[in-house]
Amino acid sequence: MKINNETSVKTDIKTIGGVVIAVAISVYSYFTVIERISNLELQDKLQSADLLKKAEQEPKNLEMFMLIEHLSGQIEKLRNGNH
């Protein structure tokens, strides 16, 4: 099978086109994931703020919230090796 210059150019264009499409899909996927992570972080912050607001309104909940925060801090210290 003889390959001429025209076939080679068509192959190069197809390869470049495939790479461009792959890069575009990768960039789109990356930013979609970043957006989803940002939305989850925002939802988490809003939920924490809502829990704190509820806890401040009810003393029993505030005590529980403070206990959870204390225990979370202790767990984080243990994870980091700070006893």
PDB file of N, CA, C and O in Angstrom:
ATOM      1  N   MET A   1       0.844  -1.175   0.000  1.00  0.00           N
ATOM      2  CA  MET A   1       0.000   0.000   0.000  1.00  0.00           C
ATOM      3  C   MET A   1       0.890   1.239   0.000  1.00  0.00           C
ATOM      4  O   MET A   1       1.765   1.392   0.852  1.00  0.00           O
ATOM      5  N   LYS A   2       0.661   2.084  -0.929  1.00  0.00           N
ATOM      6  CA  LYS A   2       1.469   3.287  -1.054  1.00  0.00           C
ATOM      7  C   LYS A   2       0.774   4.434  -0.321  1.00  0.00           C
ATOM      8  O   LYS A   2      -0.413   4.692  -0.519  1.00  0.00           O
ATOM      9  N   ILE A   3       1.545   5.113   0.528  1.00  0.00           N
ATOM     10  CA  ILE A   3       1.005   6.269   1.266  1.00  0.00           C
ATOM     11  C   ILE A   3       1.557   7.518   0.601  1.00  0.00           C
ATOM     12  O   ILE A   3       2.767   7.680   0.445  1.00  0.00           O
ATOM     13  N   ASN A   4       0.654   8.383   0.219  1.00  0.00           N
ATOM     14  CA  ASN A   4       1.114   9.611  -0.416  1.00  0.00           C
ATOM     15  C   ASN A   4       1.013  10.771   0.573  1.00  0.00           C
ATOM     16  O   ASN A   4       0.534  10.606   1.695  1.00  0.00           O
ATOM     17  N   ASN A   5       1.465  11.930   0.146  1.00  0.00           N
ATOM     18  CA  ASN A   5       1.477  13.104   1.024  1.00  0.00           C
ATOM     19  C   ASN A   5       0.082  13.513   1.468  1.00  0.00           C
ATOM     20  O   ASN A   5      -0.097  13.963   2.599  1.00  0.00           O
ATOM     21  N   GLU A   6      -0.900  13.366   0.606  1.00  0.00           N
ATOM     22  CA  GLU A   6      -2.273  13.763   0.930  1.00  0.00           C
ATOM     23  C   GLU A   6      -2.812  12.899   2.074  1.00  0.00           C
ATOM     24  O   GLU A   6      -3.460  13.415   2.984  1.00  0.00           O
ATOM     25  N   THR A   7      -2.551  11.610   2.034  1.00  0.00           N
ATOM     26  CA  THR A   7      -2.995  10.703   3.096  1.00  0.00           C
ATOM     27  C   THR A   7      -2.320  11.070   4.405  1.00  0.00           C
ATOM     28  O   THR A   7      -2.957  11.058   5.459  1.00  0.00           O
ATOM     29  N   SER A   8      -1.054  11.390   4.346  1.00  0.00           N
ATOM     30  CA  SER A   8      -0.297  11.764   5.533  1.00  0.00           C
ATOM     31  C   SER A   8      -0.859  13.042   6.158  1.00  0.00           C
ATOM     32  O   SER A   8      -1.007  13.117   7.378  1.00  0.00           O
ATOM     33  N   VAL A   9      -1.170  14.031   5.347  1.00  0.00           N
ATOM     34  CA  VAL A   9      -1.733  15.290   5.840  1.00  0.00           C
ATOM     35  C   VAL A   9      -3.102  15.049   6.465  1.00  0.00           C
ATOM     36  O   VAL A   9      -3.405  15.608   7.519  1.00  0.00           O
ATOM     37  N   LYS A  10      -3.935  14.221   5.829  1.00  0.00           N
ATOM     38  CA  LYS A  10      -5.256  13.917   6.379  1.00  0.00           C
ATOM     39  C   LYS A  10      -5.121  13.221   7.730  1.00  0.00           C
ATOM     40  O   LYS A  10      -5.870  13.509   8.663  1.00  0.00           O
ATOM     41  N   THR A  11      -4.167  12.310   7.826  1.00  0.00           N
ATOM     42  CA  THR A  11      -3.937  11.609   9.084  1.00  0.00           C
ATOM     43  C   THR A  11      -3.485  12.580  10.159  1.00  0.00           C
ATOM     44  O   THR A  11      -3.955  12.505  11.294  1.00  0.00           O
ATOM     45  N   ASP A  12      -2.579  13.493   9.824  1.00  0.00           N
ATOM     46  CA  ASP A  12      -2.107  14.491  10.775  1.00  0.00           C
ATOM     47  C   ASP A  12      -3.247  15.386  11.246  1.00  0.00           C
ATOM     48  O   ASP A  12      -3.337  15.696  12.434  1.00  0.00           O
ATOM     49  N   ILE A  13      -4.105  15.798  10.343  1.00  0.00           N
ATOM     50  CA  ILE A  13      -5.247  16.646  10.703  1.00  0.00           C
ATOM     51  C   ILE A  13      -6.198  15.887  11.620  1.00  0.00           C
ATOM     52  O   ILE A  13      -6.694  16.448  12.597  1.00  0.00           O
ATOM     53  N   LYS A  14      -6.456  14.624  11.317  1.00  0.00           N
ATOM     54  CA  LYS A  14      -7.329  13.818  12.176  1.00  0.00           C
ATOM     55  C   LYS A  14      -6.716  13.663  13.563  1.00  0.00           C
ATOM     56  O   LYS A  14      -7.422  13.753  14.567  1.00  0.00           O
ATOM     57  N   THR A  15      -5.413  13.431  13.624  1.00  0.00           N
ATOM     58  CA  THR A  15      -4.725  13.279  14.905  1.00  0.00           C
ATOM     59  C   THR A  15      -4.808  14.570  15.714  1.00  0.00           C
ATOM     60  O   THR A  15      -5.142  14.549  16.899  1.00  0.00           O
ATOM     61  N   ILE A  16      -4.507  15.679  15.074  1.00  0.00           N
ATOM     62  CA  ILE A  16      -4.577  16.978  15.753  1.00  0.00           C
ATOM     63  C   ILE A  16      -6.004  17.253  16.213  1.00  0.00           C
ATOM     64  O   ILE A  16      -6.221  17.725  17.329  1.00  0.00           O
ATOM     65  N   GLY A  17      -6.970  16.958  15.357  1.00  0.00           N
ATOM     66  CA  GLY A  17      -8.375  17.158  15.728  1.00  0.00           C
ATOM     67  C   GLY A  17      -8.755  16.309  16.936  1.00  0.00           C
ATOM     68  O   GLY A  17      -9.449  16.778  17.839  1.00  0.00           O
ATOM     69  N   GLY A  18      -8.303  15.069  16.950  1.00  0.00           N
ATOM     70  CA  GLY A  18      -8.584  14.189  18.086  1.00  0.00           C
ATOM     71  C   GLY A  18      -7.967  14.696  19.370  1.00  0.00           C
ATOM     72  O   GLY A  18      -8.585  14.638  20.433  1.00  0.00           O
ATOM     73  N   VAL A  19      -6.743  15.194  19.269  1.00  0.00           N
ATOM     74  CA  VAL A  19      -6.065  15.741  20.455  1.00  0.00           C
ATOM     75  C   VAL A  19      -6.794  16.982  20.952  1.00  0.00           C
ATOM     76  O   VAL A  19      -6.984  17.143  22.158  1.00  0.00           O
ATOM     77  N   VAL A  20      -7.201  17.852  20.055  1.00  0.00           N
ATOM     78  CA  VAL A  20      -7.929  19.070  20.444  1.00  0.00           C
ATOM     79  C   VAL A  20      -9.239  18.703  21.140  1.00  0.00           C
ATOM     80  O   VAL A  20      -9.585  19.292  22.164  1.00  0.00           O
ATOM     81  N   ILE A  21      -9.958  17.748  20.596  1.00  0.00           N
ATOM     82  CA  ILE A  21     -11.221  17.319  21.211  1.00  0.00           C
ATOM     83  C   ILE A  21     -10.963  16.710  22.581  1.00  0.00           C
ATOM     84  O   ILE A  21     -11.695  16.989  23.531  1.00  0.00           O
ATOM     85  N   ALA A  22      -9.925  15.877  22.695  1.00  0.00           N
ATOM     86  CA  ALA A  22      -9.600  15.260  23.987  1.00  0.00           C
ATOM     87  C   ALA A  22      -9.239  16.315  25.027  1.00  0.00           C
ATOM     88  O   ALA A  22      -9.657  16.221  26.181  1.00  0.00           O
ATOM     89  N   VAL A  23      -8.466  17.317  24.619  1.00  0.00           N
ATOM     90  CA  VAL A  23      -8.087  18.395  25.544  1.00  0.00           C
ATOM     91  C   VAL A  23      -9.328  19.188  25.956  1.00  0.00           C
ATOM     92  O   VAL A  23      -9.484  19.525  27.129  1.00  0.00           O
ATOM     93  N   ALA A  24     -10.201  19.483  25.009  1.00  0.00           N
ATOM     94  CA  ALA A  24     -11.426  20.231  25.319  1.00  0.00           C
ATOM     95  C   ALA A  24     -12.293  19.456  26.309  1.00  0.00           C
ATOM     96  O   ALA A  24     -12.827  20.037  27.254  1.00  0.00           O
ATOM     97  N   ILE A  25     -12.433  18.167  26.100  1.00  0.00           N
ATOM     98  CA  ILE A  25     -13.230  17.346  27.015  1.00  0.00           C
ATOM     99  C   ILE A  25     -12.581  17.310  28.394  1.00  0.00           C
ATOM    100  O   ILE A  25     -13.278  17.385  29.406  1.00  0.00           O
ATOM    101  N   SER A  26     -11.264  17.197  28.445  1.00  0.00           N
ATOM    102  CA  SER A  26     -10.545  17.169  29.723  1.00  0.00           C
ATOM    103  C   SER A  26     -10.724  18.480  30.487  1.00  0.00           C
ATOM    104  O   SER A  26     -10.980  18.475  31.691  1.00  0.00           O
ATOM    105  N   VAL A  27     -10.588  19.593  29.782  1.00  0.00           N
ATOM    106  CA  VAL A  27     -10.747  20.905  30.425  1.00  0.00           C
ATOM    107  C   VAL A  27     -12.171  21.072  30.932  1.00  0.00           C
ATOM    108  O   VAL A  27     -12.378  21.538  32.052  1.00  0.00           O
ATOM    109  N   TYR A  28     -13.146  20.698  30.125  1.00  0.00           N
ATOM    110  CA  TYR A  28     -14.549  20.792  30.541  1.00  0.00           C
ATOM    111  C   TYR A  28     -14.791  19.927  31.778  1.00  0.00           C
ATOM    112  O   TYR A  28     -15.440  20.367  32.727  1.00  0.00           O
ATOM    113  N   SER A  29     -14.275  18.707  31.767  1.00  0.00           N
ATOM    114  CA  SER A  29     -14.455  17.806  32.901  1.00  0.00           C
ATOM    115  C   SER A  29     -13.799  18.368  34.151  1.00  0.00           C
ATOM    116  O   SER A  29     -14.379  18.308  35.235  1.00  0.00           O
ATOM    117  N   TYR A  30     -12.603  18.911  34.012  1.00  0.00           N
ATOM    118  CA  TYR A  30     -11.880  19.487  35.146  1.00  0.00           C
ATOM    119  C   TYR A  30     -12.692  20.600  35.789  1.00  0.00           C
ATOM    120  O   TYR A  30     -12.889  20.613  37.004  1.00  0.00           O
ATOM    121  N   PHE A  31     -13.161  21.529  34.972  1.00  0.00           N
ATOM    122  CA  PHE A  31     -13.913  22.654  35.534  1.00  0.00           C
ATOM    123  C   PHE A  31     -15.266  22.215  36.086  1.00  0.00           C
ATOM    124  O   PHE A  31     -15.764  22.815  37.038  1.00  0.00           O
ATOM    125  N   THR A  32     -15.863  21.186  35.510  1.00  0.00           N
ATOM    126  CA  THR A  32     -17.112  20.659  36.041  1.00  0.00           C
ATOM    127  C   THR A  32     -16.883  20.069  37.426  1.00  0.00           C
ATOM    128  O   THR A  32     -17.680  20.293  38.338  1.00  0.00           O
ATOM    129  N   VAL A  33     -15.810  19.326  37.586  1.00  0.00           N
ATOM    130  CA  VAL A  33     -15.483  18.734  38.887  1.00  0.00           C
ATOM    131  C   VAL A  33     -15.182  19.834  39.902  1.00  0.00           C
ATOM    132  O   VAL A  33     -15.663  19.771  41.034  1.00  0.00           O
ATOM    133  N   ILE A  34     -14.399  20.836  39.520  1.00  0.00           N
ATOM    134  CA  ILE A  34     -14.071  21.945  40.420  1.00  0.00           C
ATOM    135  C   ILE A  34     -15.350  22.672  40.845  1.00  0.00           C
ATOM    136  O   ILE A  34     -15.499  23.034  42.012  1.00  0.00           O
ATOM    137  N   GLU A  35     -16.260  22.884  39.914  1.00  0.00           N
ATOM    138  CA  GLU A  35     -17.518  23.561  40.238  1.00  0.00           C
ATOM    139  C   GLU A  35     -18.335  22.738  41.222  1.00  0.00           C
ATOM    140  O   GLU A  35     -18.899  23.277  42.174  1.00  0.00           O
ATOM    141  N   ARG A  36     -18.397  21.427  40.992  1.00  0.00           N
ATOM    142  CA  ARG A  36     -19.144  20.559  41.911  1.00  0.00           C
ATOM    143  C   ARG A  36     -18.526  20.561  43.294  1.00  0.00           C
ATOM    144  O   ARG A  36     -19.249  20.609  44.288  1.00  0.00           O
ATOM    145  N   ILE A  37     -17.201  20.511  43.382  1.00  0.00           N
ATOM    146  CA  ILE A  37     -16.528  20.547  44.678  1.00  0.00           C
ATOM    147  C   ILE A  37     -16.817  21.873  45.382  1.00  0.00           C
ATOM    148  O   ILE A  37     -17.091  21.896  46.582  1.00  0.00           O
ATOM    149  N   SER A  38     -16.756  22.964  44.642  1.00  0.00           N
ATOM    150  CA  SER A  38     -17.044  24.278  45.223  1.00  0.00           C
ATOM    151  C   SER A  38     -18.473  24.344  45.741  1.00  0.00           C
ATOM    152  O   SER A  38     -18.728  24.883  46.817  1.00  0.00           O
ATOM    153  N   ASN A  39     -19.405  23.790  44.965  1.00  0.00           N
ATOM    154  CA  ASN A  39     -20.802  23.778  45.404  1.00  0.00           C
ATOM    155  C   ASN A  39     -20.973  22.944  46.652  1.00  0.00           C
ATOM    156  O   ASN A  39     -21.716  23.331  47.554  1.00  0.00           O
ATOM    157  N   LEU A  40     -20.294  21.795  46.728  1.00  0.00           N
ATOM    158  CA  LEU A  40     -20.384  20.955  47.926  1.00  0.00           C
ATOM    159  C   LEU A  40     -19.797  21.664  49.129  1.00  0.00           C
ATOM    160  O   LEU A  40     -20.357  21.589  50.223  1.00  0.00           O
ATOM    161  N   GLU A  41     -18.668  22.359  48.946  1.00  0.00           N
ATOM    162  CA  GLU A  41     -18.062  23.109  50.043  1.00  0.00           C
ATOM    163  C   GLU A  41     -18.999  24.216  50.509  1.00  0.00           C
ATOM    164  O   GLU A  41     -19.145  24.444  51.710  1.00  0.00           O
ATOM    165  N   LEU A  42     -19.629  24.901  49.568  1.00  0.00           N
ATOM    166  CA  LEU A  42     -20.573  25.961  49.920  1.00  0.00           C
ATOM    167  C   LEU A  42     -21.761  25.388  50.673  1.00  0.00           C
ATOM    168  O   LEU A  42     -22.189  25.955  51.679  1.00  0.00           O
ATOM    169  N   GLN A  43     -22.305  24.258  50.195  1.00  0.00           N
ATOM    170  CA  GLN A  43     -23.419  23.620  50.878  1.00  0.00           C
ATOM    171  C   GLN A  43     -23.021  23.207  52.285  1.00  0.00           C
ATOM    172  O   GLN A  43     -23.805  23.355  53.223  1.00  0.00           O
ATOM    173  N   ASP A  44     -21.800  22.688  52.440  1.00  0.00           N
ATOM    174  CA  ASP A  44     -21.310  22.271  53.752  1.00  0.00           C
ATOM    175  C   ASP A  44     -21.211  23.470  54.691  1.00  0.00           C
ATOM    176  O   ASP A  44     -21.599  23.384  55.856  1.00  0.00           O
ATOM    177  N   LYS A  45     -20.689  24.594  54.180  1.00  0.00           N
ATOM    178  CA  LYS A  45     -20.583  25.808  55.001  1.00  0.00           C
ATOM    179  C   LYS A  45     -21.965  26.319  55.396  1.00  0.00           C
ATOM    180  O   LYS A  45     -22.185  26.715  56.540  1.00  0.00           O
ATOM    181  N   LEU A  46     -22.895  26.308  54.439  1.00  0.00           N
ATOM    182  CA  LEU A  46     -24.247  26.772  54.748  1.00  0.00           C
ATOM    183  C   LEU A  46     -24.919  25.861  55.771  1.00  0.00           C
ATOM    184  O   LEU A  46     -25.614  26.333  56.671  1.00  0.00           O
ATOM    185  N   GLN A  47     -24.706  24.560  55.628  1.00  0.00           N
ATOM    186  CA  GLN A  47     -25.291  23.617  56.574  1.00  0.00           C
ATOM    187  C   GLN A  47     -24.680  23.809  57.961  1.00  0.00           C
ATOM    188  O   GLN A  47     -25.397  23.760  58.961  1.00  0.00           O
ATOM    189  N   SER A  48     -23.373  24.024  58.035  1.00  0.00           N
ATOM    190  CA  SER A  48     -22.717  24.272  59.319  1.00  0.00           C
ATOM    191  C   SER A  48     -23.247  25.547  59.957  1.00  0.00           C
ATOM    192  O   SER A  48     -23.498  25.593  61.161  1.00  0.00           O
ATOM    193  N   ALA A  49     -23.416  26.582  59.140  1.00  0.00           N
ATOM    194  CA  ALA A  49     -23.943  27.845  59.650  1.00  0.00           C
ATOM    195  C   ALA A  49     -25.366  27.665  60.159  1.00  0.00           C
ATOM    196  O   ALA A  49     -25.745  28.228  61.186  1.00  0.00           O
ATOM    197  N   ASP A  50     -26.156  26.868  59.426  1.00  0.00           N
ATOM    198  CA  ASP A  50     -27.527  26.600  59.839  1.00  0.00           C
ATOM    199  C   ASP A  50     -27.559  25.828  61.153  1.00  0.00           C
ATOM    200  O   ASP A  50     -28.370  26.127  62.029  1.00  0.00           O
ATOM    201  N   LEU A  51     -26.682  24.837  61.294  1.00  0.00           N
ATOM    202  CA  LEU A  51     -26.614  24.067  62.538  1.00  0.00           C
ATOM    203  C   LEU A  51     -26.189  24.951  63.709  1.00  0.00           C
ATOM    204  O   LEU A  51     -26.725  24.841  64.812  1.00  0.00           O
ATOM    205  N   LEU A  52     -25.228  25.821  63.453  1.00  0.00           N
ATOM    206  CA  LEU A  52     -24.780  26.733  64.507  1.00  0.00           C
ATOM    207  C   LEU A  52     -25.903  27.671  64.915  1.00  0.00           C
ATOM    208  O   LEU A  52     -26.098  27.931  66.102  1.00  0.00           O
ATOM    209  N   LYS A  53     -26.634  28.173  63.949  1.00  0.00           N
ATOM    210  CA  LYS A  53     -27.759  29.070  64.248  1.00  0.00           C
ATOM    211  C   LYS A  53     -28.803  28.346  65.096  1.00  0.00           C
ATOM    212  O   LYS A  53     -29.307  28.894  66.076  1.00  0.00           O
ATOM    213  N   LYS A  54     -29.121  27.112  64.710  1.00  0.00           N
ATOM    214  CA  LYS A  54     -30.078  26.327  65.489  1.00  0.00           C
ATOM    215  C   LYS A  54     -29.543  26.043  66.884  1.00  0.00           C
ATOM    216  O   LYS A  54     -30.282  26.094  67.867  1.00  0.00           O
ATOM    217  N   ALA A  55     -28.247  25.742  66.959  1.00  0.00           N
ATOM    218  CA  ALA A  55     -27.638  25.437  68.255  1.00  0.00           C
ATOM    219  C   ALA A  55     -27.670  26.645  69.178  1.00  0.00           C
ATOM    220  O   ALA A  55     -27.896  26.514  70.381  1.00  0.00           O
ATOM    221  N   GLU A  56     -27.442  27.821  68.606  1.00  0.00           N
ATOM    222  CA  GLU A  56     -27.461  29.035  69.416  1.00  0.00           C
ATOM    223  C   GLU A  56     -28.860  29.328  69.946  1.00  0.00           C
ATOM    224  O   GLU A  56     -29.014  29.953  70.995  1.00  0.00           O
ATOM    225  N   GLN A  57     -29.869  28.879  69.222  1.00  0.00           N
ATOM    226  CA  GLN A  57     -31.239  29.140  69.634  1.00  0.00           C
ATOM    227  C   GLN A  57     -31.685  28.221  70.767  1.00  0.00           C
ATOM    228  O   GLN A  57     -32.566  28.576  71.550  1.00  0.00           O
ATOM    229  N   GLU A  58     -31.084  27.056  70.850  1.00  0.00           N
ATOM    230  CA  GLU A  58     -31.478  26.103  71.878  1.00  0.00           C
ATOM    231  C   GLU A  58     -30.248  25.707  72.681  1.00  0.00           C
ATOM    232  O   GLU A  58     -29.311  25.133  72.126  1.00  0.00           O
ATOM    233  N   PRO A  59     -30.232  26.003  73.986  1.00  0.00           N
ATOM    234  CA  PRO A  59     -29.066  25.705  74.824  1.00  0.00           C
ATOM    235  C   PRO A  59     -28.644  24.229  74.780  1.00  0.00           C
ATOM    236  O   PRO A  59     -27.449  23.932  74.768  1.00  0.00           O
ATOM    237  N   LYS A  60     -29.597  23.319  74.757  1.00  0.00           N
ATOM    238  CA  LYS A  60     -29.242  21.905  74.730  1.00  0.00           C
ATOM    239  C   LYS A  60     -28.471  21.584  73.442  1.00  0.00           C
ATOM    240  O   LYS A  60     -27.490  20.841  73.462  1.00  0.00           O
ATOM    241  N   ASN A  61     -28.924  22.144  72.347  1.00  0.00           N
ATOM    242  CA  ASN A  61     -28.229  21.934  71.079  1.00  0.00           C
ATOM    243  C   ASN A  61     -26.847  22.582  71.082  1.00  0.00           C
ATOM    244  O   ASN A  61     -25.903  22.049  70.499  1.00  0.00           O
ATOM    245  N   LEU A  62     -26.734  23.732  71.741  1.00  0.00           N
ATOM    246  CA  LEU A  62     -25.450  24.413  71.814  1.00  0.00           C
ATOM    247  C   LEU A  62     -24.437  23.553  72.568  1.00  0.00           C
ATOM    248  O   LEU A  62     -23.283  23.440  72.154  1.00  0.00           O
ATOM    249  N   GLU A  63     -24.867  22.954  73.666  1.00  0.00           N
ATOM    250  CA  GLU A  63     -23.975  22.069  74.416  1.00  0.00           C
ATOM    251  C   GLU A  63     -23.524  20.898  73.543  1.00  0.00           C
ATOM    252  O   GLU A  63     -22.347  20.537  73.545  1.00  0.00           O
ATOM    253  N   MET A  64     -24.454  20.312  72.804  1.00  0.00           N
ATOM    254  CA  MET A  64     -24.120  19.192  71.934  1.00  0.00           C
ATOM    255  C   MET A  64     -23.171  19.650  70.825  1.00  0.00           C
ATOM    256  O   MET A  64     -22.223  18.943  70.485  1.00  0.00           O
ATOM    257  N   PHE A  65     -23.425  20.823  70.270  1.00  0.00           N
ATOM    258  CA  PHE A  65     -22.570  21.353  69.213  1.00  0.00           C
ATOM    259  C   PHE A  65     -21.158  21.574  69.742  1.00  0.00           C
ATOM    260  O   PHE A  65     -20.180  21.228  69.079  1.00  0.00           O
ATOM    261  N   MET A  66     -21.055  22.146  70.925  1.00  0.00           N
ATOM    262  CA  MET A  66     -19.744  22.393  71.517  1.00  0.00           C
ATOM    263  C   MET A  66     -19.009  21.078  71.786  1.00  0.00           C
ATOM    264  O   MET A  66     -17.800  20.986  71.576  1.00  0.00           O
ATOM    265  N   LEU A  67     -19.732  20.075  72.245  1.00  0.00           N
ATOM    266  CA  LEU A  67     -19.128  18.772  72.486  1.00  0.00           C
ATOM    267  C   LEU A  67     -18.607  18.173  71.180  1.00  0.00           C
ATOM    268  O   LEU A  67     -17.494  17.649  71.123  1.00  0.00           O
ATOM    269  N   ILE A  68     -19.420  18.258  70.145  1.00  0.00           N
ATOM    270  CA  ILE A  68     -19.009  17.719  68.837  1.00  0.00           C
ATOM    271  C   ILE A  68     -17.783  18.469  68.322  1.00  0.00           C
ATOM    272  O   ILE A  68     -16.857  17.846  67.803  1.00  0.00           O
ATOM    273  N   GLU A  69     -17.764  19.786  68.455  1.00  0.00           N
ATOM    274  CA  GLU A  69     -16.617  20.567  68.017  1.00  0.00           C
ATOM    275  C   GLU A  69     -15.367  20.174  68.804  1.00  0.00           C
ATOM    276  O   GLU A  69     -14.285  20.047  68.232  1.00  0.00           O
ATOM    277  N   HIS A  70     -15.515  19.983  70.103  1.00  0.00           N
ATOM    278  CA  HIS A  70     -14.386  19.584  70.945  1.00  0.00           C
ATOM    279  C   HIS A  70     -13.853  18.219  70.504  1.00  0.00           C
ATOM    280  O   HIS A  70     -12.648  18.040  70.325  1.00  0.00           O
ATOM    281  N   LEU A  71     -14.761  17.267  70.333  1.00  0.00           N
ATOM    282  CA  LEU A  71     -14.349  15.926  69.933  1.00  0.00           C
ATOM    283  C   LEU A  71     -13.725  15.930  68.536  1.00  0.00           C
ATOM    284  O   LEU A  71     -12.763  15.206  68.280  1.00  0.00           O
ATOM    285  N   SER A  72     -14.273  16.742  67.640  1.00  0.00           N
ATOM    286  CA  SER A  72     -13.701  16.851  66.299  1.00  0.00           C
ATOM    287  C   SER A  72     -12.265  17.379  66.374  1.00  0.00           C
ATOM    288  O   SER A  72     -11.376  16.908  65.664  1.00  0.00           O
ATOM    289  N   GLY A  73     -12.062  18.358  67.242  1.00  0.00           N
ATOM    290  CA  GLY A  73     -10.714  18.905  67.428  1.00  0.00           C
ATOM    291  C   GLY A  73      -9.757  17.867  67.984  1.00  0.00           C
ATOM    292  O   GLY A  73      -8.605  17.787  67.558  1.00  0.00           O
ATOM    293  N   GLN A  74     -10.230  17.069  68.936  1.00  0.00           N
ATOM    294  CA  GLN A  74      -9.392  16.023  69.518  1.00  0.00           C
ATOM    295  C   GLN A  74      -9.030  14.968  68.470  1.00  0.00           C
ATOM    296  O   GLN A  74      -7.890  14.506  68.408  1.00  0.00           O
ATOM    297  N   ILE A  75     -10.001  14.599  67.659  1.00  0.00           N
ATOM    298  CA  ILE A  75      -9.757  13.611  66.597  1.00  0.00           C
ATOM    299  C   ILE A  75      -8.734  14.153  65.611  1.00  0.00           C
ATOM    300  O   ILE A  75      -7.839  13.426  65.180  1.00  0.00           O
ATOM    301  N   GLU A  76      -8.862  15.425  65.251  1.00  0.00           N
ATOM    302  CA  GLU A  76      -7.923  16.031  64.310  1.00  0.00           C
ATOM    303  C   GLU A  76      -6.517  16.064  64.903  1.00  0.00           C
ATOM    304  O   GLU A  76      -5.543  15.822  64.190  1.00  0.00           O
ATOM    305  N   LYS A  77      -6.396  16.357  66.187  1.00  0.00           N
ATOM    306  CA  LYS A  77      -5.081  16.348  66.838  1.00  0.00           C
ATOM    307  C   LYS A  77      -4.461  14.958  66.781  1.00  0.00           C
ATOM    308  O   LYS A  77      -3.272  14.812  66.497  1.00  0.00           O
ATOM    309  N   LEU A  78      -5.271  13.940  67.050  1.00  0.00           N
ATOM    310  CA  LEU A  78      -4.756  12.567  66.997  1.00  0.00           C
ATOM    311  C   LEU A  78      -4.323  12.191  65.594  1.00  0.00           C
ATOM    312  O   LEU A  78      -3.306  11.521  65.414  1.00  0.00           O
ATOM    313  N   ARG A  79      -5.079  12.614  64.609  1.00  0.00           N
ATOM    314  CA  ARG A  79      -4.696  12.333  63.214  1.00  0.00           C
ATOM    315  C   ARG A  79      -3.374  12.976  62.853  1.00  0.00           C
ATOM    316  O   ARG A  79      -2.566  12.404  62.122  1.00  0.00           O
ATOM    317  N   ASN A  80      -3.164  14.181  63.377  1.00  0.00           N
ATOM    318  CA  ASN A  80      -1.938  14.929  63.055  1.00  0.00           C
ATOM    319  C   ASN A  80      -0.776  14.526  63.950  1.00  0.00           C
ATOM    320  O   ASN A  80       0.348  14.986  63.746  1.00  0.00           O
ATOM    321  N   GLY A  81      -1.027  13.674  64.939  1.00  0.00           N
ATOM    322  CA  GLY A  81       0.028  13.217  65.835  1.00  0.00           C
ATOM    323  C   GLY A  81       0.311  14.164  66.962  1.00  0.00           C
ATOM    324  O   GLY A  81       1.338  14.022  67.626  1.00  0.00           O
ATOM    325  N   ASN A  82      -0.552  15.130  67.214  1.00  0.00           N
ATOM    326  CA  ASN A  82      -0.391  16.084  68.325  1.00  0.00           C
ATOM    327  C   ASN A  82      -1.241  15.599  69.498  1.00  0.00           C
ATOM    328  O   ASN A  82      -2.467  15.703  69.476  1.00  0.00           O
ATOM    329  N   HIS A  83      -0.590  15.084  70.492  1.00  0.00           N
ATOM    330  CA  HIS A  83      -1.347  14.542  71.647  1.00  0.00           C
ATOM    331  C   HIS A  83      -1.480  15.567  72.722  1.00  0.00           C
ATOM    332  O   HIS A  83      -2.081  15.296  73.761  1.00  0.00           O
TER     333      HIS A  83
END
